[in-house]
Amino acid sequence: MLAIQKGIPLPAASHELDALSLALRALDVGDSVLVPDEDLNYRAVRVRAAKLGRSGEKKFSTRREGTGTRVWRVPLNPTDDLA
């Protein structure tokens, strides 16, 4: 059985994911952002970009780059120009 505990404070939320979400929302098609590994690992960055992309309004592509992950905003339709 699990014990119910009262008065345990909730830890502060991680701000790295919030900062990444804000950066991804601000990207225009063709823009990119480099997220250092010390801020977030590759998988966390890919998951965040995928979740934001599920809205159907934006699409992202990620690649490892040195000691970080670069995220590009790409066109929704692959035949659209990047400019």
NORCOR-V461388 format. One record per residue. N is the residue number from 1. RES is the residue in three letters. SS is DSSP state (a for helix, b for strand, c for the rest). PHI is phi in whole degrees, 0 to 359 (* if undefined). D_CENTER is the distance of its C-alpha to the mean C-alpha in Angstrom with 1 decimal. Layout:
N/RES/SS/PHI/D_CENTER  N/RES/SS/PHI/D_CENTER
//
This chain:
1/MET/c/*/37.3  2/LEU/c/272/34.4  3/ALA/c/270/35.5  4/ILE/c/277/34.3  5/GLN/c/241/33.6  6/LYS/c/247/33.8  7/GLY/c/79/32.7  8/ILE/c/273/29.7  9/PRO/c/290/27.2  10/LEU/c/283/23.6  11/PRO/c/296/21.4  12/ALA/c/296/19.2  13/ALA/c/290/15.6  14/SER/c/289/13.0  15/HIS/a/268/11.9  16/GLU/a/297/9.3  17/LEU/a/293/6.6  18/ASP/a/297/8.5  19/ALA/a/296/8.7  20/LEU/a/294/5.1  21/SER/a/301/5.4  22/LEU/a/297/8.7  23/ALA/a/296/8.2  24/LEU/a/295/6.4  25/ARG/a/294/9.3  26/ALA/a/275/11.7  27/LEU/c/290/11.5  28/ASP/c/265/14.7  29/VAL/c/304/15.5  30/GLY/c/96/16.1  31/ASP/c/280/14.0  32/SER/b/216/11.6  33/VAL/b/221/9.9  34/LEU/b/258/10.7  35/VAL/b/252/9.0  36/PRO/b/296/12.1  37/ASP/c/302/12.7  38/GLU/c/291/14.4  39/ASP/c/275/11.4  40/LEU/c/210/9.1  41/ASN/c/280/10.4  42/TYR/a/306/9.7  43/ARG/a/296/9.5  44/ALA/a/298/7.0  45/VAL/a/294/4.4  46/ARG/a/298/6.2  47/VAL/a/297/6.5  48/ARG/a/297/3.4  49/ALA/a/295/4.1  50/ALA/a/295/7.5  51/LYS/a/297/7.9  52/LEU/a/293/7.3  53/GLY/a/289/9.5  54/ARG/c/294/12.0  55/SER/c/295/13.4  56/GLY/c/84/15.2  57/GLU/c/263/14.9  58/LYS/c/221/12.2  59/LYS/b/222/11.4  60/PHE/b/230/9.2  61/SER/b/229/10.6  62/THR/b/238/9.6  63/ARG/b/214/12.4  64/ARG/b/290/13.6  65/GLU/b/215/15.4  66/GLY/c/61/17.8  67/THR/c/254/16.3  68/GLY/b/203/12.6  69/THR/b/234/10.0  70/ARG/b/261/10.1  71/VAL/b/241/8.0  72/TRP/b/252/10.6  73/ARG/b/271/11.1  74/VAL/b/242/14.1  75/PRO/c/297/16.9  76/LEU/c/297/17.0  77/ASN/c/257/20.4  78/PRO/c/301/20.8  79/THR/c/275/24.2  80/ASP/c/287/23.0  81/ASP/c/288/23.2  82/LEU/c/282/20.3  83/ALA/c/273/22.2
//
